[in-house]
Amino acid sequence: MKKIAVVTDTNSGISQEEAKELGCLLIPMPFIIDGEEYFEGVSLTQDRFYEIQESGRRITTSQPNINKIVDEWKKILKEYDEIVHIPMSSGLSQSCETAQSFAKEFDGKVQVVDNKRVSISMKSSVVDAVNMARDGKTAKEIKEWLEETALDSSIYLVVDTLKYLKQGGRVTPAAAAIGTLLGIKPVLQIQGGKLDKLAKVRNIKSAKETMVEALKNDLNGRFAKFVKDGEMHISVAHTCNEEAAKEFAEELKAAFPNIQFDWVDALALSIATHTGPRVIACGCYRVYK
């Protein structure tokens, strides 16, 4: 049986401590703040990120240094036979495509997965990859399964303020001003790695009802077969909003008593850059059995 290393990055929402527990290797994502580079979970904590963000300083995301990743692959392959590398969805970053092009130099020993996922659904894919490796699957087999099931997931989130969506160009300044005046809170969705609008609501209660209804549509519709087979799980994520997220988790457990609930996690900072603090999110995703 080949020895397989599973590599991912902090876009999965996995911390350095969790990576050790799961048995995967974690690459910290870079952020640029006032021209200086910081790394998620290393030189930039969750608390510090939100302090900087709410102070009004500009935070931008950046791709990881591919040369450093390639060097890391070379080190890993001294101990492992193959690597499964799971980066953020190609729909949200070019880092996946870049890594895939460099992986060609490794004669199939490095399999870069375009899993179309981020945050809690991406974390599930990492767990799946680790479990598949323990079951004796090759890196190529793991990549194929993760890409085959990539779109079997959804994430829904409610944004507390339009400020950061405006900064990222996802809403116009005029629309943001009107939305703020009217107290509108957008509910967004991530399908196939792309962040899109789902609905506009006036309060958190309506937002949670909208997200629950969206999950019901998914689980009773396009994912019904996977639900029947016990392959769909649910999680909650948040940005600097843990108590509200835990409360929402209990509501989801009551709404979906037959679906396994996994985690209440901090949302990946790459998403928080565009959404800001006090976000509540939920997601469903197909898992490896």
N, C-alpha and C positions, 0 to 999 in steps of 0.2 A: 504493500500500500504506500502510495506516494505521500510525502510530508508536504502539506499545503499551508501556506501562510495567507491569512486574510488581512488585507490592508484597506483602511478607509480614512476619512478625514473628519474634522469636527463639524462639517455640515450635517452629519448624521445626528448631532446632538449628543454623541457619546463623549463622556469625559475621559481623562487619562486614567482615572481609577476604574471606571467601568470597562475600559479597553483591556486592562489587566485581568479583570474578572471574567470577561467574555473570551479572552484568548485571542484578541485581534491586535493589530498594530495601528496606531493612530497618528495621522499627520495633522498638525495644527494649522488652521487657515489663517492667512495674513490679512491685516487691515491697515489702512493708511489713515493716520490722524495727524493733521498739521504737518504733513510731509514725513512723518516718522512711522516706521513699520512696527506693528505689534502682532503677536500671535495668540489666537484664541486658546484659552486654557493654560497658557504658559506665561506670557507677559501681559495678557489682557483677560481679566476675570469677568464674569457676568456682571457683578455689581459695578465694577469700574467702567465697563462699557456703557451702562445706562447712565451713570453719573456724567460721563463725557457727552453722551448723546443729548441729555436733557439740559446740559449747560449751553447747548447751541453750537458746539464745535462740530465741524464737518467730518463725518466718518465715511470712508469709501472701502469697498471690498477689493480684493486683489487676488489674482491667480497664484497658486503656490509655485515656487521655483521648480520647473520641470527637471533641471539638471540635478537639483538636490534629491528629487524623487527617484530619478534614475540611479543615482549613487546609492540611495537607500535600497532599491531593488537589488543591486549588485551585492550589497552586504547581506541582505536576507537570503539570497540564493546560495550563499556559502553554507547556510544551515538548512534551508528548505529546498525541496525539489521544484516546486511551482508556487506562483503567487496569483491570488485573486485580488485585484485592486478595484475597489468600489468608490468612485468619486461622486460628487454631486451630479444630478441630472444634466445632460447636455442642453436641456431646454432652459437652464438657468445660468450656465457657465460654459465657456469654451475649454475649460481644463480637462474635461472628459475626452474630447476629440484630440487634444494635444497629447494626453497620456497614451491614447490608443495608437497614435502615430509613432511614438517612441517605443512602445511595447513591441513593435514589429521587429526590432533589433534583437529580441530575446528568443527567437525560434520557438514561440508558443509557450515558453515557460512563464510568461507574464500575461495574464488574461485581464484586460480592462473592461469592466462591465458598464454599459450604458443602461442603468437601471431605472431611469426616468423618475427618480425619487429624491426626496430631501427630508431632513428632520426625522420624525417618528417612523415614517414608512421606510426611509433609508436605513434607519437603525434596525428595523425588522429584517431587512435584506442582509445586513451584516450578520445578525444572529443566524439567519438561514444558512449563509455561506459557511459559518463556523460549524454548524450542525452537519451540513452536507459533507464537509471535509472529514469530520469525525466518522461519518458513515462510509468513508472510502471513495467518495466521488472525486474525479479529477478536476483540475482547475477549469478545463474546457467545459466539462459537464455542468459545473456550478454556474459558470458564465451563461451558458445556454438556458438554464432553467430560470435564472434571475432576469434575463432579458425577455424570455417568453412570458413571464408573469409580471413584467414591469408595470404595465398599465392597470393591473388589478389592485388599484389603491386610489384613495381620495383623501385630501386634506381640506378642511374648512376652517376659516379663522375670522374673527371680528376685530377690527382695528379701532382703537380708542380715539385716535386723532388722525386727521387727514394731513397733518404737517409733513410727515416723512414720506408719504406717497407723493406729495407735491414736490418735495426736494428731489425725489428720484425720477420725476417726470411722468409718473403713472397717472396723475390727475393734473389738470391745468390749475394755475393759481386762482382763476375765476371760479372754477368748480369747487375748489377747496374752500374758498371764502364763503360761497353760498352754502356749502355743506356744513361748515362750521357754524354759520349763523342759524341754520335750521336744526342743528343738533343731529345731523345724519351720521350714522356709523356704518361704513361699508362692510359687508360680509364678502370675503374673498374665497377663492378656491384654488387649489393646486391639483391639476390633472395632467399627467404626463410631464411634470416638471415645469409647467408654465403657470404663473400667477395671474389670475383673471378675476373679474368681478362676478359675484353671484347675485347679490341683492343689496338693497339699501334699507336700513331700519332706523328707528329713533332711539332705541334703548337696548341694553344688554339682554333683558328678558326676551325681547323679540328676536335678537340675534341668536341666542341659544336655541330658541324654538325653530328658527330657520335652519340652523346647522343640524339639529336632531332630525328634522324632516328630510334634509338632504341625505343624511346617513341612512334613514329608513328607505328612501328611494333606491339608494345604491344596494343595500343589503337584500331588499325584497325584489330588486330588478336585475341589473346586470351581474351582480355577485351572488344571486340566489343559490346557484349550484354549489359555489364554494362554501356558502353558509351551511348548506345541507351536509357537506363533507367535513365540516368543522375546520375549515381552512381560513376563515376570516377572523381577524382580531381587531380590537379598538384601543386607541390610546388618546391621551390629552396632552397638549403642550401649551406653553405660555411664555410671555416675555415679562419678567419682573412682576408676576401676578399669581404667585403660587397658591394662596388661599382660595382665590376665586376658581383657579383651575382644579383644585381638589374638590371643591363643591360641585363643579360641573362634572367631574369624574363620577361622583356618586349619582348624579342625575342620569348619566349615560348608563351606568350599571343597572339602574332601575328601568330605564327605557329599553335596554337590550340584555335581559337577564340570561339569554342563551348564547351570547357572544363573549368570548374570553376578553377580559380587559387586561392590558399589559402595564402601561406606564403613565405617570404624570411627569413630563420632562420639560426642561427649559428648551424653548425653541432655538434652533441654530441661529447664531448671531448674524449670519449672512442674510437670513430672512428678516431678523429684527432691525437690520440697517434700514430696510425699506418700510417697515411697519411701525417701528417705535415701541415704546413700553406699553404695558397693560393690555396686551393681546391675549385672547383666549382662543385656543384652536383644538380641533379634534380630527381624528383620522381613522380610516379603516383600511386594511391591507391584507392581502392573501399571504399566508405563511407556508413554509415547507413542513410537510408531515412525514 
